[in-house]
Amino acid sequence: MQLKQSTIQELGRILKEEYGMELSKSDLEKFAYSLVGYFSILAKAETREKYKAKFGNSPASRIDNAFQKGEDKKTEK
């Protein structure tokens, strides 16, 4: 995902005004993309939970169950 420079600059303005933080251009860009990544993960997790609640044995829960079984094998040793 490509962020507009105006969006990154707006984030920089907010950080400066609200939190007194002034980041370099490269650090501000890294911070902006980190925020996007963070909220992307949160959205995926929320979607997964809603899907599991609605459909029960979803592909996501099968993956979770397989992972849990693998973890149980590791702890048994």
Secondary structure, 3 states (H helix, E strand, C coil): CCCCHHHHHHHHHHHHHHHCCCCCHHHHHHHHHHHHHHHHHHHHHHHHHHHHHHHCCCHHHHHHHHHHHHHHHHHHC
